Amino acid sequence: MRLGESDIVRLAIFPTEAGYSISAEFPDHQTTSQDVPVDRPPGYQLYGMARLDGVGFEISPTGPQENLLPEGEAVVWRWTLSPLNPGQQRLSVAL
């Protein structure tokens, strides 16, 4: 990604038997993901919160985003980002 350009980061979670599998998509960049065990107690609705942070980036939307996690359905979070400085930068996604 070059200074003055923008791109989209997409974080998706997919239901599995043990919980959720996490997948991050950021074209042409390395991503690391993992499976997360999640208990779904009867009678409760689950929500997930995700936040993307990166020093040297303008990120939209900012702050944590909350999504309902319907049983058996995938959930997606998206951010648009633009670098503020040249050089290599790191991003951090918290779920």
FENVENJO-V962564 format. One record per run of one state. SS is the DSSP state (h for helix, s for strand, l for the rest). FROM is the first residue (numbers start at 1). TO is the last residue. Records with the same first field share a line. If there is no record, write none. Layout:
# FENVENJO-V962564
SS = FROM-TO + FROM-TO
This chain:
# FENVENJO-V962564
l = 1-5 + 16-18 + 26-34 + 38-46 + 54-56 + 61-64 + 69-74 + 84-91 + 95-95
s = 6-15 + 19-25 + 35-37 + 47-53 + 57-60 + 65-68 + 75-83 + 92-94
